Amino acid sequence: MAVPTDSAKVLHAGELEIRLGDRLVLASERALILSVREYELLVAMAMRAGTIVTRDELYATVWGGELRPGDRSIDVYVSKLRGKLQTAVPDRSFIHTHPRFGYRFQPEPARTTPEEAQMQPAGTEPGIRLRSQDVYIEPSGA
């Protein structure tokens, strides 16, 4: 869970330190190079650590508007941010996808190596292996 300190000027989440006043993110004491959108997305999720944040909520917070149908901006930036975090702290997983719900920010031990994660099919959570006999059953009413 992200823990705000110094009147919410710094968030700590595992090996991450997010200095809100400086717009700086440190991973294991090394500065990360993030775009403005990546930084704002990280802050938006870290401020609500442990809870699922919808794509609509993230878009409204970071882009300041309403998410249009078919717009994949959130997913693209989450993917970029997740990759940078995984490179900086390979033994941790920070951003977790909840299909049809949104994203949850919470530092947890990584379930795969970075090399294995790159081989994961798009849209699947690291550590979940898909086999030909696996079947996805769509919830009724979805």
Backbone as ProteinMPNN parsed JSONL, in Angstrom:
{"seq_chain_A": "MAVPTDSAKVLHAGELEIRLGDRLVLASERALILSVREYELLVAMAMRAGTIVTRDELYATVWGGELRPGDRSIDVYVSKLRGKLQTAVPDRSFIHTHPRFGYRFQPEPARTTPEEAQMQPAGTEPGIRLRSQDVYIEPSGA", "coords_chain_A": {"N_chain_A": [[0.841, -1.178, 0.0], [0.484, 2.234, -0.77], [2.007, 4.626, 1.158], [1.355, 7.707, 2.418], [3.552, 10.334, 3.345], [4.951, 13.123, 5.187], [2.852, 15.16, 5.01], [1.478, 14.176, 2.748], [3.286, 14.55, 0.66], [5.106, 12.734, -0.17], [4.922, 9.467, -1.377], [5.157, 6.115, -0.416], [5.711, 2.931, -1.643], [6.423, -0.21, -1.386], [9.49, -0.704, -2.911], [9.328, 1.687, -4.165], [9.423, 5.222, -4.263], [7.559, 8.014, -4.328], [7.807, 11.242, -5.021], [5.829, 13.738, -4.641], [5.857, 16.599, -4.679], [8.184, 17.139, -6.104], [7.725, 15.805, -8.422], [8.929, 13.355, -8.917], [10.037, 10.015, -9.251], [11.394, 7.395, -7.492], [12.969, 4.3, -7.743], [14.084, 1.78, -5.849], [15.921, 3.655, -4.94], [16.816, 4.813, -7.297], [16.312, 7.14, -9.884], [13.438, 7.164, -11.936], [12.68, 7.488, -15.373], [9.974, 8.956, -16.516], [7.163, 9.68, -18.587], [4.988, 12.573, -18.623], [2.288, 11.736, -18.574], [2.601, 9.04, -17.775], [3.676, 9.408, -15.213], [1.562, 10.824, -13.937], [-0.451, 8.917, -14.115], [0.645, 6.857, -12.552], [0.685, 8.163, -10.035], [-2.07, 8.62, -9.699], [-3.006, 5.993, -9.423], [-1.445, 5.078, -7.27], [-2.281, 6.716, -5.197], [-4.626, 5.555, -4.578], [-4.019, 3.058, -3.684], [-4.262, -0.475, -3.546], [-6.921, -0.601, -4.17], [-9.285, -1.2, -6.801], [-9.142, 0.704, -9.662], [-11.101, 2.181, -12.062], [-10.905, 2.298, -15.681], [-12.228, 4.492, -16.724], [-12.203, 6.251, -14.505], [-9.447, 6.652, -14.218], [-8.843, 7.862, -16.665], [-10.34, 10.233, -16.498], [-9.042, 11.443, -14.333], [-6.327, 11.67, -15.163], [-6.278, 12.549, -17.903], [-8.306, 14.352, -17.857], [-10.876, 14.279, -18.92], [-13.658, 12.644, -20.562], [-13.636, 9.189, -21.109], [-13.582, 7.861, -24.3], [-15.525, 5.489, -26.171], [-13.751, 2.601, -27.151], [-11.27, 3.806, -26.941], [-7.94, 3.281, -26.218], [-5.968, 4.447, -24.728], [-5.385, 4.48, -21.926], [-4.694, 1.779, -21.454], [-2.41, 1.508, -23.061], [-0.601, 3.328, -21.869], [-0.518, 2.274, -19.266], [0.692, -0.161, -19.815], [3.231, 0.703, -20.731], [4.155, 1.997, -18.399], [4.079, -0.124, -16.56], [6.046, -1.768, -17.677], [8.353, -0.168, -17.32], [8.466, -0.029, -14.529], [8.789, -2.729, -13.949], [11.258, -3.235, -15.105], [12.876, -1.62, -13.502], [12.438, -2.641, -10.917], [12.618, -5.717, -10.794], [11.769, -7.888, -9.209], [9.318, -7.319, -8.195], [5.833, -6.763, -8.598], [3.756, -4.221, -9.522], [1.459, -3.104, -10.735], [-1.685, -4.333, -11.313], [-3.878, -6.035, -13.412], [-7.364, -6.069, -13.686], [-9.506, -7.597, -15.458], [-12.18, -6.116, -17.238], [-12.802, -4.535, -15.097], [-10.715, -2.783, -14.121], [-7.641, -1.35, -12.978], [-5.32, -2.22, -10.405], [-3.173, -0.888, -8.016], [-0.577, -2.164, -6.265], [2.172, -3.18, -4.477], [3.596, -6.3, -4.94], [5.203, -9.499, -4.609], [6.875, -10.482, -7.567], [5.618, -12.858, -9.866], [6.772, -14.057, -11.969], [9.757, -14.168, -13.989], [11.292, -11.264, -15.537], [11.836, -11.928, -18.223], [10.11, -14.075, -18.719], [7.715, -12.758, -18.383], [7.647, -11.081, -20.606], [7.016, -12.879, -22.554], [4.412, -13.487, -22.083], [1.031, -13.745, -23.122], [-0.752, -10.943, -24.463], [-2.794, -9.03, -22.276], [-3.008, -10.843, -20.21], [-2.433, -11.739, -16.83], [0.78, -11.607, -15.294], [2.415, -14.68, -14.576], [0.288, -16.33, -14.914], [-0.366, -19.107, -16.681], [-1.332, -19.989, -19.886], [-3.024, -22.657, -21.347], [-3.892, -24.97, -23.965], [-6.174, -26.312, -23.151], [-7.356, -24.595, -21.377], [-10.174, -22.706, -20.597], [-12.098, -19.831, -21.01], [-14.806, -18.664, -19.278], [-17.39, -16.604, -19.795], [-18.857, -14.315, -17.556], [-22.324, -14.431, -16.726], [-24.623, -12.049, -18.002], [-22.731, -10.176, -18.636]], "CA_chain_A": [[0.0, 0.0, 0.0], [1.228, 3.487, -0.788], [1.863, 5.296, 2.445], [1.763, 9.101, 2.301], [4.31, 10.9, 4.457], [5.189, 14.562, 5.049], [1.646, 15.824, 4.509], [1.153, 13.623, 1.433], [4.223, 14.989, -0.366], [5.856, 11.555, -0.593], [4.241, 8.183, -1.241], [6.053, 4.965, -0.409], [5.054, 1.678, -2.004], [7.52, -1.157, -1.594], [10.759, -0.06, -3.247], [9.062, 2.95, -4.853], [9.214, 6.468, -3.527], [6.979, 8.986, -5.253], [7.914, 12.58, -4.422], [4.801, 14.506, -5.342], [6.282, 17.98, -4.87], [9.265, 17.179, -7.094], [7.303, 15.021, -9.586], [10.042, 12.427, -9.06], [9.796, 8.648, -8.796], [12.614, 6.632, -7.254], [12.803, 2.854, -7.59], [15.308, 1.327, -5.191], [16.757, 4.85, -4.845], [17.237, 5.291, -8.621], [15.252, 7.907, -10.529], [12.825, 6.614, -13.14], [12.333, 8.474, -16.389], [8.577, 8.738, -16.88], [6.484, 10.782, -19.26], [4.028, 13.253, -17.759], [1.113, 10.86, -18.437], [2.983, 7.879, -16.969], [3.796, 9.874, -13.835], [0.224, 11.129, -13.419], [-1.147, 7.64, -13.996], [1.21, 6.202, -11.374], [0.203, 8.867, -8.849], [-3.514, 8.372, -9.574], [-3.203, 4.636, -8.898], [-0.785, 4.952, -5.963], [-3.102, 7.4, -4.194], [-5.728, 4.642, -4.255], [-3.362, 1.747, -3.616], [-5.028, -1.579, -2.992], [-8.284, -0.612, -4.699], [-9.378, -1.237, -8.261], [-9.509, 1.981, -10.244], [-11.597, 1.918, -13.417], [-10.279, 3.019, -16.778], [-12.916, 5.788, -16.798], [-11.693, 7.093, -13.423], [-8.068, 7.021, -14.539], [-8.859, 8.808, -17.784], [-10.835, 11.514, -15.987], [-8.016, 12.013, -13.462], [-5.069, 11.963, -15.859], [-6.516, 13.302, -19.136], [-9.258, 15.411, -17.56], [-12.065, 14.222, -19.766], [-14.424, 11.41, -20.554], [-13.065, 8.146, -21.954], [-14.434, 7.53, -25.451], [-15.568, 4.053, -26.484], [-12.675, 2.124, -28.014], [-10.006, 4.488, -26.654], [-7.043, 2.381, -25.493], [-4.873, 5.247, -24.164], [-5.065, 4.011, -20.574], [-4.013, 0.485, -21.548], [-1.077, 1.733, -23.628], [0.248, 3.956, -20.862], [-0.316, 1.315, -18.169], [1.679, -1.122, -20.301], [4.548, 1.367, -20.703], [4.511, 2.214, -16.997], [4.336, -1.439, -15.973], [7.353, -2.197, -18.189], [9.415, 0.61, -16.661], [8.539, -0.462, -13.136], [9.317, -4.089, -13.921], [12.689, -3.135, -15.396], [13.54, -1.002, -12.35], [12.306, -3.517, -9.744], [12.151, -6.945, -11.429], [11.197, -8.88, -8.301], [8.034, -6.803, -7.721], [4.768, -6.438, -9.536], [3.066, -3.096, -8.909], [0.17, -2.816, -11.364], [-2.405, -5.585, -11.566], [-5.049, -5.862, -14.257], [-8.604, -6.763, -13.342], [-10.278, -7.472, -16.699], [-13.544, -5.556, -17.184], [-12.971, -3.684, -13.925], [-9.717, -1.726, -14.133], [-6.29, -1.655, -12.521], [-5.057, -2.086, -8.969], [-1.77, -0.641, -7.702], [-0.186, -2.748, -4.984], [3.417, -3.925, -4.647], [3.548, -7.712, -4.568], [6.316, -10.228, -5.229], [6.635, -10.886, -8.952], [5.408, -14.303, -9.988], [7.568, -14.54, -13.095], [10.932, -13.366, -14.288], [10.982, -10.306, -16.601], [11.873, -12.599, -19.522], [8.865, -14.834, -18.834], [6.617, -11.801, -18.505], [7.619, -10.584, -21.977], [6.461, -13.923, -23.39], [3.006, -13.643, -21.715], [0.081, -13.185, -24.081], [-1.303, -9.644, -24.065], [-4.042, -9.054, -21.528], [-3.02, -11.83, -19.132], [-1.666, -11.364, -15.644], [2.011, -12.393, -15.191], [2.348, -15.856, -13.709], [-0.817, -17.187, -15.335], [0.014, -19.831, -17.885], [-2.471, -20.419, -20.675], [-2.845, -23.92, -22.059], [-4.965, -25.152, -24.935], [-7.382, -26.797, -22.495], [-7.941, -23.556, -20.547], [-11.363, -22.123, -21.197], [-12.621, -18.678, -20.315], [-16.254, -18.645, -19.258], [-17.822, -15.233, -19.571], [-19.919, -14.236, -16.559], [-23.628, -14.119, -17.304], [-25.003, -10.648, -17.861], [-21.619, -9.272, -18.931]], "C_chain_A": [[0.886, 1.241, 0.0], [0.942, 4.223, 0.5], [2.301, 6.742, 2.29], [2.523, 9.553, 3.549], [4.488, 12.388, 4.201], [4.015, 15.272, 4.382], [1.346, 15.445, 3.069], [2.074, 14.121, 0.32], [5.05, 13.83, -0.907], [5.002, 10.315, -0.362], [5.295, 7.092, -1.277], [5.231, 3.722, -0.717], [6.145, 0.668, -2.329], [8.808, -0.403, -1.82], [10.578, 1.273, -3.961], [8.885, 4.09, -3.874], [8.742, 7.488, -4.553], [6.968, 10.333, -4.539], [6.998, 13.515, -5.206], [5.235, 15.933, -5.632], [7.329, 18.132, -5.959], [8.893, 16.494, -8.408], [8.396, 14.004, -9.954], [9.641, 11.062, -8.519], [11.139, 7.95, -8.674], [12.236, 5.167, -7.074], [14.118, 2.327, -7.064], [16.365, 2.43, -5.228], [17.324, 5.345, -6.171], [16.055, 5.98, -9.288], [14.754, 7.192, -11.78], [12.52, 7.754, -14.111], [10.936, 8.115, -16.891], [8.059, 9.942, -17.654], [5.51, 11.426, -18.271], [2.815, 12.358, -17.522], [1.433, 9.64, -17.581], [3.063, 8.263, -15.488], [2.411, 10.11, -13.229], [-0.607, 9.871, -13.222], [-0.67, 6.881, -12.762], [0.685, 6.85, -10.092], [-1.282, 8.582, -8.629], [-3.783, 6.986, -8.997], [-2.616, 4.495, -7.502], [-1.595, 5.637, -4.863], [-4.281, 6.533, -3.761], [-5.218, 3.213, -4.184], [-4.264, 0.714, -2.943], [-6.465, -1.636, -3.479], [-8.245, -0.644, -6.22], [-9.883, 0.111, -8.739], [-9.923, 1.715, -11.69], [-10.83, 2.738, -14.442], [-10.895, 4.405, -16.904], [-12.387, 6.752, -15.737], [-10.273, 7.563, -13.717], [-8.022, 8.056, -15.656], [-9.293, 10.192, -17.305], [-9.769, 12.204, -15.143], [-6.798, 12.489, -14.245], [-5.267, 12.839, -17.098], [-7.527, 14.43, -18.932], [-10.493, 15.425, -18.431], [-12.774, 12.9, -19.616], [-13.815, 10.418, -21.553], [-14.052, 7.796, -23.064], [-14.425, 6.03, -25.687], [-14.445, 3.68, -27.461], [-11.322, 2.778, -27.771], [-9.15, 3.59, -25.77], [-5.87, 3.119, -24.855], [-4.432, 4.743, -22.798], [-4.244, 2.734, -20.653], [-2.594, 0.63, -22.082], [-0.142, 2.316, -22.573], [0.477, 3.056, -19.654], [0.743, 0.299, -18.574], [3.091, -0.527, -20.264], [5.042, 1.536, -19.265], [4.867, 0.898, -16.318], [5.71, -1.954, -16.417], [8.5, -1.47, -17.516], [9.574, 0.199, -15.201], [9.159, -1.848, -13.029], [10.817, -4.105, -14.218], [13.446, -2.613, -14.18], [13.538, -1.905, -11.125], [11.75, -4.864, -10.225], [11.498, -7.964, -10.494], [9.865, -8.439, -7.702], [7.083, -6.592, -8.889], [3.925, -5.362, -8.865], [1.652, -2.89, -9.448], [-0.477, -4.13, -11.779], [-3.68, -5.288, -12.339], [-6.205, -6.69, -13.734], [-9.519, -6.598, -14.545], [-11.73, -7.064, -16.436], [-13.807, -4.693, -15.962], [-12.001, -2.508, -13.965], [-8.374, -2.222, -13.665], [-6.185, -1.422, -11.019], [-3.562, -1.902, -8.784], [-1.492, -1.201, -6.317], [1.1, -3.532, -5.196], [3.273, -5.341, -4.099], [4.761, -8.396, -5.187], [5.94, -10.644, -6.651], [6.519, -12.395, -9.019], [6.185, -14.901, -11.15], [8.81, -13.673, -13.222], [10.55, -12.363, -15.376], [10.968, -10.951, -17.986], [10.591, -13.396, -19.757], [7.688, -13.895, -19.046], [6.507, -11.266, -19.926], [6.986, -11.604, -22.918], [4.981, -14.165, -23.097], [2.123, -13.09, -22.813], [-0.481, -11.868, -23.551], [-2.61, -9.834, -23.315], [-4.108, -10.089, -20.431], [-2.12, -11.348, -18.011], [-0.386, -12.198, -15.606], [1.834, -13.56, -14.235], [1.204, -16.792, -14.071], [-0.429, -17.822, -16.658], [-1.249, -20.284, -18.614], [-2.116, -21.709, -21.403], [-4.027, -24.092, -22.995], [-6.254, -25.619, -24.277], [-8.022, -25.759, -21.571], [-9.105, -22.915, -21.297], [-11.796, -20.936, -20.357], [-14.135, -18.711, -20.427], [-16.674, -17.244, -18.886], [-18.954, -15.217, -18.55], [-21.244, -13.868, -17.218], [-23.97, -12.66, -17.034], [-23.897, -9.676, -18.178], [-21.735, -8.717, -20.321]], "O_chain_A": [[1.908, 1.289, 0.685], [-0.212, 4.418, 0.884], [3.481, 7.004, 2.057], [2.166, 9.189, 4.669], [4.201, 12.862, 3.102], [4.162, 15.899, 3.333], [0.996, 16.304, 2.259], [1.682, 14.116, -0.847], [5.633, 13.935, -1.987], [4.43, 10.134, 0.713], [6.223, 7.145, -2.083], [4.18, 3.496, -0.117], [6.72, 0.691, -3.417], [9.183, 0.447, -1.013], [11.56, 1.921, -4.323], [8.284, 3.944, -2.81], [9.442, 7.783, -5.522], [6.222, 10.54, -3.582], [7.346, 14.008, -6.279], [5.001, 16.43, -6.733], [7.357, 19.144, -6.66], [9.632, 16.577, -9.389], [8.737, 13.821, -11.123], [8.995, 10.954, -7.477], [11.925, 7.915, -9.621], [11.3, 4.839, -6.345], [15.145, 2.409, -7.737], [17.537, 2.181, -5.507], [18.212, 6.197, -6.184], [14.935, 5.471, -9.262], [15.542, 6.682, -12.578], [12.147, 8.852, -13.697], [10.74, 7.119, -17.589], [8.466, 11.077, -17.408], [5.248, 10.872, -17.203], [2.358, 12.231, -16.386], [0.62, 9.244, -16.746], [2.58, 7.534, -14.622], [2.128, 9.642, -12.126], [-1.378, 9.774, -12.267], [-1.478, 6.328, -12.015], [0.284, 6.147, -9.164], [-1.705, 8.33, -7.5], [-4.684, 6.82, -8.175], [-3.221, 3.861, -6.638], [-1.592, 5.182, -3.719], [-4.864, 6.753, -2.7], [-5.91, 2.275, -4.579], [-4.922, 0.98, -1.937], [-7.161, -2.619, -3.227], [-7.292, -0.174, -6.842], [-10.917, 0.601, -8.284], [-9.178, 1.095, -12.45], [-10.193, 3.738, -14.113], [-10.19, 5.382, -17.159], [-12.15, 7.926, -16.023], [-9.935, 8.726, -13.494], [-7.25, 9.013, -15.595], [-8.686, 11.2, -17.666], [-9.608, 13.422, -15.226], [-6.297, 13.589, -14.013], [-4.499, 13.776, -17.317], [-7.597, 15.356, -19.74], [-11.09, 16.478, -18.653], [-12.531, 12.14, -18.679], [-13.519, 10.773, -22.694], [-15.211, 7.476, -22.8], [-13.419, 5.368, -25.429], [-14.226, 4.36, -28.464], [-10.322, 2.344, -28.342], [-9.584, 3.182, -24.693], [-4.88, 2.492, -24.479], [-3.237, 4.597, -22.544], [-3.212, 2.616, -19.992], [-1.679, -0.045, -21.612], [0.983, 1.845, -22.407], [1.563, 3.074, -19.074], [1.599, -0.063, -17.767], [4.032, -1.181, -19.815], [6.2, 1.253, -18.958], [5.851, 0.822, -15.583], [6.451, -2.514, -15.61], [9.511, -2.084, -17.176], [10.694, 0.093, -14.7], [9.958, -2.111, -12.131], [11.557, -4.904, -13.644], [14.53, -3.102, -13.862], [14.515, -1.94, -10.375], [10.556, -5.128, -10.086], [10.745, -8.822, -10.954], [9.337, -9.098, -6.807], [7.492, -6.285, -10.008], [3.43, -5.566, -7.756], [0.747, -2.537, -8.693], [0.115, -4.931, -12.503], [-4.457, -4.407, -11.972], [-6.045, -7.86, -13.384], [-10.227, -5.597, -14.66], [-12.4, -7.589, -15.547], [-14.91, -4.172, -15.799], [-12.423, -1.357, -13.855], [-8.0, -3.368, -13.915], [-6.854, -0.561, -10.447], [-2.767, -2.668, -9.328], [-2.086, -0.775, -5.327], [1.128, -4.456, -6.009], [2.882, -5.546, -2.951], [5.293, -7.918, -6.189], [4.824, -11.1, -6.901], [7.228, -13.119, -8.321], [6.247, -16.122, -11.294], [8.899, -12.591, -12.64], [9.566, -12.588, -16.081], [10.168, -10.56, -18.836], [10.048, -13.393, -20.862], [6.769, -14.205, -19.804], [5.402, -11.02, -20.409], [6.471, -11.231, -23.972], [4.347, -14.964, -23.786], [2.444, -12.049, -23.386], [-0.664, -11.698, -22.346], [-3.428, -10.683, -23.668], [-5.141, -10.223, -19.774], [-1.153, -10.624, -18.247], [-0.449, -13.4, -15.864], [1.176, -13.433, -13.203], [1.153, -17.924, -13.59], [-0.191, -17.123, -17.643], [-2.131, -20.895, -18.012], [-1.044, -21.831, -21.996], [-5.053, -23.43, -22.832], [-7.336, -25.346, -24.799], [-9.105, -25.996, -21.035], [-9.009, -22.624, -22.49], [-11.853, -21.025, -19.13], [-14.685, -18.777, -21.526], [-16.358, -16.752, -17.803], [-19.899, -16.0, -18.652], [-21.273, -13.079, -18.162], [-23.647, -12.112, -15.98], [-24.077, -8.47, -18.016], [-20.885, -7.934, -20.746]]}, "name": "protein", "num_of_chains": 1, "seq": "MAVPTDSAKVLHAGELEIRLGDRLVLASERALILSVREYELLVAMAMRAGTIVTRDELYATVWGGELRPGDRSIDVYVSKLRGKLQTAVPDRSFIHTHPRFGYRFQPEPARTTPEEAQMQPAGTEPGIRLRSQDVYIEPSGA"}
